[in-house]
Amino acid sequence: MISKNEAQALYEYYDKLITKLTEAKLALVKGGVKSYTVDDRSLTRFDIDKLSKEIDEAVNKRAEYAAIMNGKKPRRAVGVIPRDF
């Protein structure tokens, strides 16, 4: 498990990433630009679906690190096996 300081750094990273990706998506959706550059990536209108998925993933990761900072354990995946009795 990571420390609270590492979780804080990762939380801030994902927070900035969400801001950048949201700005890119809004610029592309408004139609004022044909392409948008985020860091070293060039995005076009065709990348809007991909951007939406990346934003969702970043929001989930940010929430995970926020939980760690607040002393909660990260969520675990649990599988359910249906059985006939």
N, C-alpha and C positions, 0 to 999 in steps of 0.2 A: 504494500500500500504506500502511496506517496504521502509526503509531508504536507502540512497546511501551507507552507511557503511555496512549494512547487505547485500546489493546487491553485493558489492565488495567482501565480505567474501564468499558468495555463488558462485560468478564467479570464484574465486580462487579454491574453492573446486571442481567445475565441471571441471576446467582446469586440475587439478591434476588427477582427475578421468579419463578424456579422455586419458591422457598420459599413465596411468596404463593399461587401457583397450586396448589401441592400441598396447602397448608392448606385452600384453598377446596374442592378436590376431595374431600379426606378428610371435611370437614364435611358435604358434600352426600351422599357415599356412606353415611356412618354413619346419616343420616336424622334427625339431631337438629335440623336446621334446614330450612326450606323454601326460603330464599334466603340468599345469601352475598354480601357486598360486598367487592370488591377495588378499591382506590382509588376511582374514580368509576363502576365497573361493578357492576351487580347481576346475579348469576348464580343460576340455578335448577337443579333436577335435570335438566332437559332440555338443559342446557349441558354435561353431563359429557363427552360425546364431543368437543365443541369444545375443552373444557379439556384433554383428553388430547392432542389435536393441538397445541395451543399449548405444552404442556409439552414435547412431543417436539421441536418447533421451537426452543424456548428452550435445551434441552439440546444440540442440535446447534450452535447459535450459540455457546454457552458453550465448547464443545469447540474450535470454530474459533478463538476468541479466545485460548484457552489455548495452542493450537499456535503462534499468532503470537507470544505472549509468550515461548515457548520457542525461538523462532528458526526455526520451520518455516514454510514457505509454505502459504497456504490451499489446500485441495484444489480442483482444477479438474474441471469436468465434461468427460468425453471421450465422444464418440460412436463407435460401431462400425458400420461399413457392411459387411454380409455381401455376398460376391461369389461367383459361380460361376466356376470356372476350368476 
